[in-house]
C-alpha cells in the first residue's frame, strides 16, 4: 500500500508478517517455450502467489497469445491471472471486445498500460485513431464494462518521456481517479530510489497498493572483442542500456505541476531506510517477480528460531478446522478495558490530534492512532486469558459515525491501523502457542443511524441515512480491515436488519480485492420479547442474513447470559452454520456498570455449551480478561454445537419467519 501521510513509521522485517508474491509471465512464441512456461507455472503454483500477470507485447503483438495463456491458466490451475492490456494498435471497440472476453473467461484483474509505440520503445507515441488515449482513459473504459480490479504502472525512476517524477505521480493520480485499485512499479535498480519515491507518493495523498517490481538480473549480455567472450557481470545499481525496457506505461503531459490532494494533512515522518527485502508496513506488501521462480535452494523461511508465520489463507483454513474441533473463544469488551485507563481529552487526542477542532474524548476507535500501545496491550491481555480470536478496535470506525468527530476522512487509516495492531498481537501469540493459532475478526459496528426507522416521530418516512451511505461506509471499512490483516469480517451488534444488509458491501469489496474472508454476523435484541430494534425475531433475522452464507451467526450485547439464552436457543435450532454468542456481564446497575462476576457468567454459559447450543463464545459490555479466562476454562469441557442439516424449504422473513412446506 502506498503510504498514508499520517501513518506512524515502524520497521517490519522478513518473517514479521505476510509477504505476498506475484509472478509475471510472457506468453510463449514456440511449442518449446510453451512447455517451459507451463513447467514453470506448475512449479510456482504451490507457492500460492497473490496473482500472476501475463504480459502484452509491444504494440499489442501478443494479444492472442496472452488471451490463450490466461484462458488456460483459468482452466487448468488454481492461479488468479491478471491479464495485461494496452492501448496501442487497436480501436476502442476492439479493446472493449477483449475486455468483455476476459470477463466472460473469469478474469477479474487487468493490468492496464498505455503500451510501447508499435515502432518500438523510444519512438514518439501517438494514440491509435479511434482508440484509448492512455492508461487513465483505458482504465475508465474497463470500469464502464465490468468491475475489474485494475493495476497500473508507476515509475520510481521516471518514465523516459516524462519531464519529472512529479509529473509521473500526477499521471498516477489520473489513473486512480479513473478507477485503478493498485500499482506495479516499473523496474528500478536502487532501493533508495524506490523508498524515496514512496515518500513523494505519500505526500501526494495516494494510498493504493503498490507492488515493487524486481527481476533476477545477474549478467548483461554484451559482447566483447571475442564473439565467444563472457558477458561481464552487471552490478544491480547499473541501469545502462536497460532504460528502454521501462517504456510500456504512460508519459504525462509536460509542464503539469505536482499538487497535493485536498483533505490530506502535512507530511508525516520519513521512512526508515531499510533494504527492499524488508518491506515497510507503510509500503507495499506485494513483491512482483518477473523471474520464473526463486533461486535454487531458496524457499519460504519463517522467523529465526521460531514458527513460520501463517498466510491469511492458512489462517482461514486453521480457523475452519479449529471450529470443527472445539468451542472457540472470542475476546471481551474493549471499551471496559479502555475505561480503566481513565483517559482525559488530551489522552484521546495524543500528539497528532492535539489541535483538532472538535472534542475527541470517548472516541475509542481513534486510540489505534493516538494511543496504539493501549490497544495492543488490551489485545494481548485477552489472548493471554485464552481468547482464540480478538476483534479489531473499529466498532465506530466508519465515516457515518466518525463524522460526529470530524474524522471521516481518516477512517480507512483507522481500520488499517486497528487490524495491524490485532494482527501483531495474534501473530505473537500464535508463535508462542503454534498448536493454538489465534485469529483477527475485523469488527464492523451498526453505525449510529437506522435505515429502517425514522428518528422523527412526527415524520415516519424520514431517514437520516441512506442505504447507499451505509454501503459506502462499510466498503471503506472492509477495505481497511482486509489491508491491515483481518482473517474474518464481523458485522456485529445489528439492531436494524436493513443496516446489516449493507453487508452486501463486504462481498462487493471481496470481489474487488480478490480476497474472500469468512463473514460473521451478530445481532442484538432490545427487549425481553427477543426482537431487534427493527422488530424481527431471531429466526426471522437469520433468514434475512442467510443469503450472505456467513461463517457464523449469533447474538451479542443485549442482556446478560441468563436473559439472552431463549433467543440463542431459537437461533441454534434453525441456523445451518456456526452459532456465536457474547453477552454482557449481566444487566447494568444504577451507575451503568456491570456486576456479573467471571465465575457466575462462566457458569451460565457452561449450561449453553452442555446443551449443545454454541460454537463461538465471548463477552461484550462489562467483560474483562478474567471473564474470558473463566469462560475459556468452562468451554474446554464440551464439544462444539453440531451444525444441523436443515430441511430445504421456502423460508422468508418479515417481522416473523415464514416457512412453507
Secondary structure, 3 states (H helix, E strand, C coil): CCCCCCCCCCCCCCCCCCCEEEEEECCCCCHHHHHHHHHHHHHHHCCCCCCEEECCCHHHCCHHHHHHHHHHHHHHCCCCEEEEEECCCCCHHHHHHHHHHHHHHCCCEEEEECCCCCCCCCCCCCCCCCCCCCHHHHHHHHHHHCCCEEEEEECCCCCCCCCCHHHHHHHHHHHHHHCCCEEEECCCCCHHHHHHHHHHHHHCCCCCEEEEEECCCCECCCCCCCCCCCCCECCCCCCCCCHHHHCCCCCCCCCCCCCCCCCCCCCCCCCCCCCCCCCCCCCCCEEEECCCCCCCCCCCCCCCCCCCCCCHHHHHHHHHHHHHHCCEEECCCHHHHHHCCCCCHHHHHCCCCCCCCCCCCCCHHHHHHHCHHHHHHHHHHHHHHCCCEEECCCCCCCHHHHHHHCCHHHHHHHHHHHHHHHHHHHHHHHHHCCCCCCEEEEEECCCCCCCCCCCCCCCCCCCCCCHHHHHHHHHHHHHHHHHHCCCEEEEEEECCHHHHHCCHHHHHHHHHHCCCCEEEEEECCCCCCCCCCCCCCHHHHHHHHHHHCCCEEEEEEEEEHHHHHHHHHHHHCCCCCEEEEEEECCCECCCCCECCCHHHHHHHHHHHHHCCCCCEECCCCCCCHHHHHHHHHHHCCCCCCCCCCCCCCEEEECCCEEEEC
